[in-house]
Amino acid sequence: MLPSWAWVLFAAPFAGSFLGLLAARLPVGRPVVLARSACDHCGAMLGATQLVPLVSYALQRGRCRHCRGAISAWHMIMELGCLGIAVWGAMLVSGPTLYAACLLGWMLLALAVCDWRSFLLPDAMTLPLLLLGLISTEWLSPADLLDHGIAVILGYGIFRGVSLAYRRFRGKEGLGQGDAKLLAAGGAWAGLSALPAIMLVSALGGLALAAALRLTGKSVRHDTVLPFGPALALGIWLVWLYHL
């Protein structure tokens, strides 16, 4: 029987391909399950040989076989990203914990990409992540299920409270409901005591993102709108994986 690390390394590019599709289609309301994959330029339906993760993109040199239009690199980025997460997780954990780590990391990556591209964290991704966190807790550490359930409620309540207060005093949105639901999902995975660490790491990640954008020459002011989902996703992943 293959070890857990072999299974996740094999599954990672396929998970990245599917989650990349979710991240691209859900924010614009395009169907995911019932719609076939097609070229964004000419609309030609893609066959099975054109949908092999990483391999098809490399063989076609990033171009549609039919119209030679450029294929979005986001698909390959997602596939490589999920593969990197699988390697990262396999270096630290194994067995059932590795499967849970990859599931968490892959979905967090998809949510981070989705928020970065569209400023949206769809319920169709955050709520299943929350449910999977509770299932994972029941599977790996059933005695902690109540603690993680309380963390869901408190995590959502904290960010919703901050969002409502910000809107009341500043007259505009600060944190969205998607951020609150993502923190709730983080509570489902990491538990009550991990919430302060998640918020701290996420805040530092957000500051690092703003600094990185400034270094690249982009204008970042006090009123610049930046997606918080990527920083929050990173915070959840690091705190859960390293028990910070």
Secondary structure, DSSP 4 states (H G I P E B T S, - for coil): ---HHHHHHHHHHHHHHHHHHHHHHGGGT--SSSSPPB-TTT-PBP-GGG-STTHHHHHTTTB-TTT-PBPPTHHHHHHHHHHHHHHHHHTT--HHHHHHHHHHHHHHHHHHHHHHHHS---HHHHHHHHHHHHHHHHHH-GGGHHHHHHHHHHHHHHHHHHHHHHHHHHSS-SS-HHHHHHHHHHHHHH-GGGHHHHHHHHHHHHHHHHHHHHHTT----TT----SHHHHHHHHHHHHHHT-
